[in-house]
Amino acid sequence: MADSWARIDAWLAVHAPAAAARLNPGADPAALAAAERVLGIPLPADLAASLARHNGADPDVEVLPDLRLLPVDGVVAQWELRNQVEAELREDEGEGEDEGEGEDEGEDEALAPQEHPYWDRLWIPVAHFQGDLDVIDMRPGPGQGRLGWSGHDGSGSFGDGAWPSFGAYLAAVAQVLMTGEAAPGAPGRFDDPYVGPDGELLWGWLPTGGLRGTAEENGYRRAPVGLPS
């Protein structure tokens, strides 16, 4: 994680300083320890190392592709919120079962709640956007540590397209910026990075808000690869 962030920070400082400024300074160790007490488990090692380097980022901008990084207090807040919603859903399901007593047994089985219909306490949030979360799966088993997605509507995925770890994702970002090539074994390619005249960074050209027309018409260009020699 330290090497990946060092490469990303060096690239941003040269090519996209405005984007670099949107990354927060590292979290205080006491804040990380306090978060672990609330979660009841250690933070995933790669997430803890990332938060120690950058305690999240500006929530309105994707400095990294597809992830709007949470600060450590945001990690805890989103985790607590999802636990609360999960508990409320389970309570509602229990009330529904009581009301349905005496109905056809087959229908009761079809409506039986899943083990985790919405959320698992061992999913640790990493990033947040409009109610959806990118999470690290810390449940025991061969998939432990993978980076997946949990939607606000109860949907989610740790299957095709999921990263084997947050560390693997960050290493792939560094690889793209420094070499222009996808990391070996990456589940997919990122959108192409663009840099603007003000030092901002965009992952993929999507003209929205005040941006219209092509990237070039707005002063953006494909991001340079690597650092000046």
DOTOR-291245 format. One record per residue (C-alpha): residue in three letters; residue number from 0; y, x, z. Coordinates in Angstrom, 2 decimals. Example, Ala and Ser with C-alpha at 12.3 -4.5 7.8 and 13.67 -1.06 7.14 Angstrom:
2
+--------+-----+---------+---------+---------+
| residu | num |      py |      px |      pz |
+--------+-----+---------+---------+---------+
|    ALA |   0 |   -4.50 |   12.30 |    7.80 |
|    SER |   1 |   -1.06 |   13.67 |    7.14 |
+--------+-----+---------+---------+---------+
END
This chain:
229
+--------+-----+---------+---------+---------+
| residu | num |      py |      px |      pz |
+--------+-----+---------+---------+---------+
|    MET |   0 |    0.00 |    0.00 |    0.00 |
|    ALA |   1 |    2.40 |    2.82 |    0.85 |
|    ASP |   2 |    1.82 |    4.47 |   -2.53 |
|    SER |   3 |    2.18 |    1.20 |   -4.44 |
|    TRP |   4 |    5.42 |    0.30 |   -2.70 |
|    ALA |   5 |    6.76 |    3.84 |   -3.15 |
|    ARG |   6 |    6.20 |    3.56 |   -6.91 |
|    ILE |   7 |    7.69 |    0.07 |   -7.12 |
|    ASP |   8 |   10.72 |    0.99 |   -5.00 |
|    ALA |   9 |   11.37 |    4.11 |   -7.07 |
|    TRP |  10 |   11.21 |    2.13 |  -10.32 |
|    LEU |  11 |   13.49 |   -0.63 |   -9.01 |
|    ALA |  12 |   16.05 |    1.86 |   -7.71 |
|    VAL |  13 |   16.44 |    3.34 |  -11.18 |
|    HIS |  14 |   16.03 |    0.35 |  -13.49 |
|    ALA |  15 |   16.74 |   -2.80 |  -11.44 |
|    PRO |  16 |   18.89 |   -1.97 |   -8.40 |
|    ALA |  17 |   19.98 |   -5.58 |   -7.91 |
|    ALA |  18 |   16.33 |   -6.60 |   -7.63 |
|    ALA |  19 |   15.71 |   -3.73 |   -5.22 |
|    ALA |  20 |   18.49 |   -5.06 |   -3.00 |
|    ARG |  21 |   16.68 |   -8.39 |   -2.72 |
|    LEU |  22 |   13.81 |   -6.77 |   -0.80 |
|    ASN |  23 |   14.28 |   -6.87 |    2.97 |
|    PRO |  24 |   13.94 |   -3.81 |    5.22 |
|    GLY |  25 |   10.65 |   -3.40 |    7.01 |
|    ALA |  26 |    9.65 |   -5.67 |    9.89 |
|    ASP |  27 |    9.84 |   -4.44 |   13.46 |
|    PRO |  28 |    6.37 |   -3.56 |   14.85 |
|    ALA |  29 |    7.04 |   -5.92 |   17.74 |
|    ALA |  30 |    7.49 |   -8.80 |   15.28 |
|    LEU |  31 |    4.17 |   -7.98 |   13.63 |
|    ALA |  32 |    2.44 |   -7.88 |   17.01 |
|    ALA |  33 |    4.02 |  -11.22 |   17.99 |
|    ALA |  34 |    2.79 |  -12.78 |   14.75 |
|    GLU |  35 |   -0.76 |  -11.60 |   15.43 |
|    ARG |  36 |   -0.67 |  -13.22 |   18.87 |
|    VAL |  37 |    0.23 |  -16.56 |   17.27 |
|    LEU |  38 |   -2.34 |  -16.24 |   14.48 |
|    GLY |  39 |   -5.03 |  -15.22 |   16.92 |
|    ILE |  40 |   -6.29 |  -12.49 |   14.58 |
|    PRO |  41 |   -4.88 |   -9.22 |   13.25 |
|    LEU |  42 |   -2.76 |   -9.54 |   10.15 |
|    PRO |  43 |   -4.67 |   -8.46 |    7.03 |
|    ALA |  44 |   -4.18 |   -4.69 |    6.84 |
|    ASP |  45 |   -2.55 |   -4.74 |    3.41 |
|    LEU |  46 |   -0.16 |   -7.53 |    4.41 |
|    ALA |  47 |    0.78 |   -5.74 |    7.64 |
|    ALA |  48 |    1.49 |   -2.54 |    5.69 |
|    SER |  49 |    3.58 |   -4.44 |    3.15 |
|    LEU |  50 |    5.62 |   -6.21 |    5.85 |
|    ALA |  51 |    6.22 |   -2.88 |    7.56 |
|    ARG |  52 |    7.71 |   -1.61 |    4.29 |
|    HIS |  53 |    9.52 |   -4.79 |    3.22 |
|    ASN |  54 |    9.76 |   -7.81 |    5.49 |
|    GLY |  55 |    9.66 |  -10.27 |    2.60 |
|    ALA |  56 |   12.35 |  -10.77 |    0.00 |
|    ASP |  57 |   15.04 |  -13.13 |   -1.23 |
|    PRO |  58 |   13.17 |  -16.48 |   -1.48 |
|    ASP |  59 |   15.12 |  -17.53 |   -4.58 |
|    VAL |  60 |   13.97 |  -14.66 |   -6.81 |
|    GLU |  61 |   10.61 |  -13.25 |   -7.89 |
|    VAL |  62 |   11.09 |   -9.53 |   -7.38 |
|    LEU |  63 |    7.32 |   -9.29 |   -7.85 |
|    PRO |  64 |    5.55 |  -11.36 |  -10.54 |
|    ASP |  65 |    4.46 |  -14.82 |   -9.39 |
|    LEU |  66 |    5.06 |  -14.10 |   -5.67 |
|    ARG |  67 |    8.10 |  -14.91 |   -3.53 |
|    LEU |  68 |    7.25 |  -12.82 |   -0.50 |
|    LEU |  69 |    7.55 |  -14.32 |    2.97 |
|    PRO |  70 |    8.99 |  -12.41 |    5.94 |
|    VAL |  71 |    6.75 |  -12.19 |    8.98 |
|    ASP |  72 |    8.40 |  -15.19 |   10.68 |
|    GLY |  73 |    7.86 |  -17.14 |    7.46 |
|    VAL |  74 |    4.18 |  -16.18 |    7.45 |
|    VAL |  75 |    3.83 |  -17.64 |   10.93 |
|    ALA |  76 |    5.95 |  -20.72 |   10.21 |
|    GLN |  77 |    4.00 |  -21.66 |    7.09 |
|    TRP |  78 |    0.68 |  -21.05 |    8.87 |
|    GLU |  79 |    1.71 |  -23.27 |   11.77 |
|    LEU |  80 |    2.97 |  -25.98 |    9.41 |
|    ARG |  81 |   -0.29 |  -26.07 |    7.46 |
|    ASN |  82 |   -2.31 |  -26.22 |   10.68 |
|    GLN |  83 |   -0.20 |  -29.15 |   11.83 |
|    VAL |  84 |   -0.67 |  -31.03 |    8.55 |
|    GLU |  85 |   -4.40 |  -30.27 |    8.59 |
|    ALA |  86 |   -4.70 |  -31.70 |   12.11 |
|    GLU |  87 |   -2.83 |  -34.85 |   11.08 |
|    LEU |  88 |   -5.08 |  -35.31 |    8.06 |
|    ARG |  89 |   -8.18 |  -34.97 |   10.21 |
|    GLU |  90 |   -6.77 |  -37.50 |   12.66 |
|    ASP |  91 |   -6.05 |  -39.95 |    9.86 |
|    GLU |  92 |   -9.56 |  -39.48 |    8.47 |
|    GLY |  93 |  -11.03 |  -40.18 |   11.91 |
|    GLU |  94 |   -9.06 |  -43.42 |   12.20 |
|    GLY |  95 |  -10.24 |  -44.44 |    8.76 |
|    GLU |  96 |  -13.87 |  -43.88 |    9.75 |
|    ASP |  97 |  -13.45 |  -46.06 |   12.85 |
|    GLU |  98 |  -11.96 |  -48.87 |   10.78 |
|    GLY |  99 |  -14.81 |  -48.63 |    8.29 |
|    GLU | 100 |  -17.72 |  -48.95 |   10.74 |
|    GLY | 101 |  -20.33 |  -51.40 |    9.54 |
|    GLU | 102 |  -19.68 |  -50.81 |    5.84 |
|    ASP | 103 |  -22.31 |  -49.63 |    3.39 |
|    GLU | 104 |  -23.83 |  -46.34 |    4.61 |
|    GLY | 105 |  -23.72 |  -44.77 |    1.17 |
|    GLU | 106 |  -20.00 |  -45.44 |    0.92 |
|    ASP | 107 |  -19.47 |  -43.84 |    4.35 |
|    GLU | 108 |  -21.22 |  -40.69 |    3.15 |
|    ALA | 109 |  -19.10 |  -40.56 |    0.01 |
|    LEU | 110 |  -15.93 |  -40.76 |    2.09 |
|    ALA | 111 |  -17.05 |  -38.25 |    4.74 |
|    PRO | 112 |  -14.38 |  -35.57 |    5.21 |
|    GLN | 113 |  -15.04 |  -32.13 |    3.82 |
|    GLU | 114 |  -15.23 |  -29.23 |    6.24 |
|    HIS | 115 |  -11.78 |  -28.02 |    5.17 |
|    PRO | 116 |  -10.19 |  -30.71 |    2.99 |
|    TYR | 117 |   -6.75 |  -29.16 |    3.12 |
|    TRP | 118 |   -6.44 |  -25.89 |    5.01 |
|    ASP | 119 |   -8.25 |  -23.17 |    6.94 |
|    ARG | 120 |   -6.76 |  -21.31 |    9.90 |
|    LEU | 121 |   -8.10 |  -18.06 |    8.43 |
|    TRP | 122 |   -5.91 |  -18.38 |    5.33 |
|    ILE | 123 |   -2.89 |  -16.15 |    5.97 |
|    PRO | 124 |    0.26 |  -16.94 |    3.92 |
|    VAL | 125 |    1.83 |  -14.17 |    1.84 |
|    ALA | 126 |    4.28 |  -15.99 |   -0.42 |
|    HIS | 127 |    5.77 |  -19.48 |   -0.75 |
|    PHE | 128 |    7.25 |  -21.58 |   -3.52 |
|    GLN | 129 |    8.12 |  -25.29 |   -3.35 |
|    GLY | 130 |    5.43 |  -26.05 |   -0.79 |
|    ASP | 131 |    2.67 |  -23.99 |   -2.42 |
|    LEU | 132 |    1.34 |  -20.83 |   -0.78 |
|    ASP | 133 |   -0.29 |  -17.62 |   -1.89 |
|    VAL | 134 |   -2.73 |  -16.76 |    0.87 |
|    ILE | 135 |   -5.16 |  -14.06 |    1.95 |
|    ASP | 136 |   -8.59 |  -15.45 |    2.76 |
|    MET | 137 |   -9.76 |  -13.92 |    6.03 |
|    ARG | 138 |  -12.88 |  -16.06 |    6.43 |
|    PRO | 139 |  -15.98 |  -13.91 |    6.99 |
|    GLY | 140 |  -18.07 |  -13.23 |    3.93 |
|    PRO | 141 |  -17.98 |  -11.36 |    0.62 |
|    GLY | 142 |  -14.66 |  -12.94 |   -0.37 |
|    GLN | 143 |  -12.78 |  -11.82 |    2.72 |
|    GLY | 144 |   -9.42 |  -10.29 |    1.86 |
|    ARG | 145 |   -9.02 |  -11.93 |   -1.56 |
|    LEU | 146 |   -5.63 |  -13.27 |   -2.60 |
|    GLY | 147 |   -5.73 |  -16.93 |   -3.59 |
|    TRP | 148 |   -3.59 |  -20.02 |   -3.77 |
|    SER | 149 |   -3.22 |  -23.15 |   -1.62 |
|    GLY | 150 |   -1.22 |  -26.07 |   -2.99 |
|    HIS | 151 |    0.85 |  -28.44 |   -0.88 |
|    ASP | 152 |   -1.25 |  -31.34 |   -2.18 |
|    GLY | 153 |   -4.50 |  -29.93 |   -0.83 |
|    SER | 154 |   -5.63 |  -28.16 |   -3.96 |
|    GLY | 155 |   -6.32 |  -24.45 |   -4.02 |
|    SER | 156 |   -8.24 |  -21.69 |   -5.69 |
|    PHE | 157 |   -9.98 |  -18.41 |   -4.91 |
|    GLY | 158 |  -11.92 |  -18.38 |   -8.16 |
|    ASP | 159 |  -11.11 |  -17.07 |  -11.63 |
|    GLY | 160 |   -7.72 |  -15.40 |  -11.72 |
|    ALA | 161 |   -7.66 |  -14.62 |   -8.00 |
|    TRP | 162 |   -6.96 |  -11.05 |   -6.97 |
|    PRO | 163 |   -9.60 |   -9.22 |   -4.91 |
|    SER | 164 |   -6.88 |   -8.29 |   -2.43 |
|    PHE | 165 |   -3.13 |   -8.25 |   -1.95 |
|    GLY | 166 |   -3.32 |   -4.47 |   -2.14 |
|    ALA | 167 |   -4.97 |   -4.70 |   -5.58 |
|    TYR | 168 |   -2.20 |   -7.02 |   -6.75 |
|    LEU | 169 |    0.54 |   -4.66 |   -5.58 |
|    ALA | 170 |   -1.19 |   -1.65 |   -7.16 |
|    ALA | 171 |   -1.30 |   -3.57 |  -10.45 |
|    VAL | 172 |    2.45 |   -4.26 |  -10.27 |
|    ALA | 173 |    3.13 |   -0.56 |   -9.75 |
|    GLN | 174 |    0.81 |    0.29 |  -12.65 |
|    VAL | 175 |    2.62 |   -2.04 |  -15.04 |
|    LEU | 176 |    6.05 |   -0.74 |  -14.12 |
|    MET | 177 |    5.08 |    2.91 |  -14.27 |
|    THR | 178 |    2.69 |    2.94 |  -17.25 |
|    GLY | 179 |    3.12 |   -0.38 |  -19.05 |
|    GLU | 180 |   -0.64 |   -0.93 |  -18.78 |
|    ALA | 181 |   -2.63 |   -3.45 |  -16.77 |
|    ALA | 182 |   -4.61 |   -2.08 |  -13.85 |
|    PRO | 183 |   -8.36 |   -1.74 |  -14.47 |
|    GLY | 184 |  -10.20 |   -4.79 |  -13.20 |
|    ALA | 185 |   -7.06 |   -6.93 |  -12.87 |
|    PRO | 186 |   -7.88 |  -10.66 |  -13.27 |
|    GLY | 187 |   -5.01 |  -11.17 |  -15.72 |
|    ARG | 188 |   -1.80 |   -9.77 |  -17.16 |
|    PHE | 189 |    1.65 |  -10.33 |  -15.75 |
|    ASP | 190 |    4.48 |  -11.69 |  -17.88 |
|    ASP | 191 |    6.53 |   -8.89 |  -19.44 |
|    PRO | 192 |    9.33 |   -7.61 |  -17.20 |
|    TYR | 193 |   12.95 |   -7.78 |  -18.39 |
|    VAL | 194 |   16.02 |   -6.16 |  -16.86 |
|    GLY | 195 |   19.54 |   -7.52 |  -17.12 |
|    PRO | 196 |   22.95 |   -5.86 |  -17.35 |
|    ASP | 197 |   23.53 |   -6.59 |  -13.65 |
|    GLY | 198 |   20.34 |   -4.84 |  -12.58 |
|    GLU | 199 |   18.29 |   -7.99 |  -12.04 |
|    LEU | 200 |   14.62 |   -8.21 |  -12.95 |
|    LEU | 201 |   12.86 |  -11.14 |  -14.63 |
|    TRP | 202 |    9.11 |  -11.42 |  -15.12 |
|    GLY | 203 |    8.85 |  -13.17 |  -18.46 |
|    TRP | 204 |   11.76 |  -14.56 |  -20.43 |
|    LEU | 205 |   12.27 |  -18.18 |  -19.48 |
|    PRO | 206 |   15.84 |  -19.33 |  -20.22 |
|    THR | 207 |   16.80 |  -21.67 |  -17.38 |
|    GLY | 208 |   19.96 |  -22.52 |  -15.48 |
|    GLY | 209 |   22.86 |  -20.74 |  -17.12 |
|    LEU | 210 |   20.61 |  -18.72 |  -19.45 |
|    ARG | 211 |   20.22 |  -19.92 |  -23.02 |
|    GLY | 212 |   18.96 |  -18.29 |  -26.18 |
|    THR | 213 |   17.08 |  -15.03 |  -26.42 |
|    ALA | 214 |   16.83 |  -12.31 |  -23.83 |
|    GLU | 215 |   18.94 |  -10.00 |  -25.98 |
|    GLU | 216 |   21.70 |  -12.61 |  -26.34 |
|    ASN | 217 |   21.92 |  -12.69 |  -22.54 |
|    GLY | 218 |   22.02 |   -8.93 |  -22.19 |
|    TYR | 219 |   18.40 |   -8.60 |  -21.05 |
|    ARG | 220 |   15.97 |   -6.10 |  -22.51 |
|    ARG | 221 |   12.34 |   -5.29 |  -22.05 |
|    ALA | 222 |   12.02 |   -3.20 |  -18.94 |
|    PRO | 223 |   11.66 |    0.55 |  -19.44 |
|    VAL | 224 |    8.30 |    2.04 |  -18.55 |
|    GLY | 225 |    8.14 |    4.70 |  -15.84 |
|    LEU | 226 |   10.91 |    6.92 |  -14.54 |
|    PRO | 227 |   13.23 |    9.30 |  -16.41 |
|    SER | 228 |   11.71 |   12.77 |  -16.68 |
+--------+-----+---------+---------+---------+
END
